[in-house]
Amino acid sequence: MSLVDTAYRLPDAAHEPLDPASLALEELLATRGRVRIELALRHAGPRRVDIDYELQGAAGAPVVVVAGGISAHRHLASNAACREAGWAEHLVGPARALDPQRVRLLAIDFLGADGALDVPLDTADQADAVAAVLDALAIDKLQAFVGYSYGALVGLQFAARHGARLQRLVAVSGAHRAHPYAAAWRALQRRAVALGQLQCAERQGLSLARQFAMLSYRTPEEFAERFDAAPEVVNGRVRVAAEDYLDAAGARYVARTPVTAWLRLSESIDLHRVDPTQVRVPTTVVAVEGDRLVPLADAVALLEGLGAYGRLRVLRSPYGHDAFLKETDRIDALLTTAVHAPIPSGESA
Amino acid sequence: MSLVDTAYRLPDAAHEPLDPASLALEELLATRGRVRIELALRHAGPRRVDIDYELQGAAGAPVVVVAGGISAHRHLASNAACREAGWAEHLVGPARALDPQRVRLLAIDFLGADGALDVPLDTADQADAVAAVLDALAIDKLQAFVGYSYGALVGLQFAARHGARLQRLVAVSGAHRAHPYAAAWRALQRRAVALGQLQCAERQGLSLARQFAMLSYRTPEEFAERFDAAPEVVNGRVRVAAEDYLDAAGARYVARTPVTAWLRLSESIDLHRVDPTQVRVPTTVVAVEGDRLVPLADAVALLEGLGAYGRLRVLRSPYGHDAFLKETDRIDALLTTAVHAPIPSGESA
């Protein structure tokens, strides 16, 4: 393993010059870097891979890994290394459970997220990639792994494979295996890309795949609120109220996502399987009633497998699977306990 | 209007020669025919159209129109005019509520089902097409209109537009308007066809559209039962357990469905709007808990609009929207009351 670059490094774009005098302590300690290692991939054997990470927070504070959906990345929230808003912007900050003054927050770009690795990937590979970054940064133990959606799957794998390094796991909107219906839904999204690829329209295929995915991330309740208008006939074709929204969602996604990255990360959700009895880390499972990808029944099955290590919290939200991006106050309230409360004796690994 | 052909006519294929001595009375009275009329289409103006129908049952018996999903057609069940099994085979027959010895059963091929009419169609057009067939056959009044899925939408339009001809309506798994989430789901299916059409792969597009539709017709519970197996990596790609099933469903559908027919009928579901207060016919609304296309809340909203004319029956079924094709005994039990019970005074139109 080689630590290619842990030095402070400004990203390419969208940054203001830094004025150190204006920065709080935790901002000064934002770091980006890259770890280059050989990783034994579960389905593709050993590969040389680069893992990009970002670490922010007070020096010496306990470390929490935060991981999000397949579209998430190492940049959680605006900091000195990158001023842009991050994907977890509203979950990170002073007075939040994920406060960089209290904990150092570590996140990676998922393996395969740059589209360069065109092989079957697995959540176990992602967990090993996180462990490799911890090695490179000489971080022995995590206070917590907080995973949302895909990140929850990676967190469960990390707990099963590297449990000795983990004090607590928070798995939001993710379970120990893909639900067969959700897997079918994703397989059809991949077919949309394949249909586009037939004739060099793969980005249109990816756009359509993303639009179908949006239906799985949200709920009928939200659509009923937002897209109640009658359909129109435009150029002899029917156009329904949600199509503008879906068009925009598809276009935004295609602009930032390599097709190969999406295909391989989508597949890796379906390959995901963890034996919950192998997880011996205190785990808070957060499920959302109405999540169309991760039914409550699967969260309960996970809980059963976790035995004494598991506890379940259930949210109701019109945002379904995407609740973690929308219900940030409620998620934060759950994290306050799940990340920081003392671990009852007898539950620690 | 011209009645082109009401004579007994054998369909093209898959029939045994008839032996009249072996046929029960109601079989002898199976008739197929075609009505050619000019119909004022709601979104496309007047058009000359052919409407194919099938009528079976005891001469002089009261008439019940039966209409199914967009893939259904005039052939409900095996009879003298067509020995093939029909799409409602298990709902029609002796001891069933839809017994051809007690009622004459009338069904049509939906307008546009042959793919020749490439204009926006509406459920109101379908209702008018049914009325035109009744005119041609000199049938003044229906004992009932039994509609499932798309047929329920057509039935509601028929009740609103031709209520004086109808004694009872049974609307199974259909409401007074398309749900915005279901409409978005269908719009994306149409985009799959459009993606295929980019490069002459429209039948692959239709296959994919059908596969996505299957997910809306069924439920996660059924998929969890049937497709629990782990995914496989085949030729470097992940293949999930449901894909064989989905492949077969897509191929079967493409083999029998003109692309234009599917597109226009799919659109017509999204154009569907009926003001329930305009329905003054005793109506039994049958909803399935877990139907991913027609949420129970929409059935309840329909019921509220129907006021004293409405009653609601709720089924639980792992088959979701497709329950009417699967739970035939339970549907039949509901129909026995809904089609045959005396209408309480004060509820008749």
Interface residues (C-beta under 8 A of the other chain):
Chain A: H43 V119 P120 A178 H179 P180 Y181 A182 A183 A184 W185 R186 A187 L188 R191 A192 L195 G196 L198 Q199 A201 Q204 G205 L208 Q211 F212 L215 T219 P220 F223 A224 R226 F227 D228 A230 P231 V233 G236 R237 V238 R239 V240 A241 A242 E243 L246 E267 D270 L271 R273 P295
Chain B: H43 V119 P120 A178 H179 P180 Y181 A182 A183 A184 W185 R186 A187 L188 R190 R191 A192 L195 G196 L198 Q199 A201 Q204 G205 L208 Q211 F212 L215 T219 P220 F223 A224 R226 F227 D228 A230 P231 V233 G236 R237 V238 R239 V240 A241 A242 E243 L246 E267 D270 L271 R273 P295
